[in-house]
């Protein structure tokens, strides 16, 4: 770490009334927890994509058959859920570096959090 980062970490530790070693240790323990939470978003976003696409297709074909139970609202809901899933998946993919760092290099993860 450079002097600027160490100074910032010392100021932060003083603000919380603790030592820099304890604060650094807490950040190192938080790294795999945060990585696990971020990793959970992959299957959640995939589920949103699958459910949203199925809803959109089901609504489209129901509207095509002039069904009373489905139709345009289901199709629009499916498209919206699919878009939400796509955004979540994109965010998860962009965060892949920090997920890997959280598991295999928690010092790097902690340093990135301090720099933020």
ABEGO torsion letter per residue (X at the ends): XBAAAAAAAAAAAAAAGBBAAAAAAAAAAAAAAAAAAAAAAAAAAAAAAAAAAAAAAAAAAAAAAGBAABEAAAAAAAAAAAAAAAAAAAAAAAAAAAAAAAAABAAAAAAAAAAX
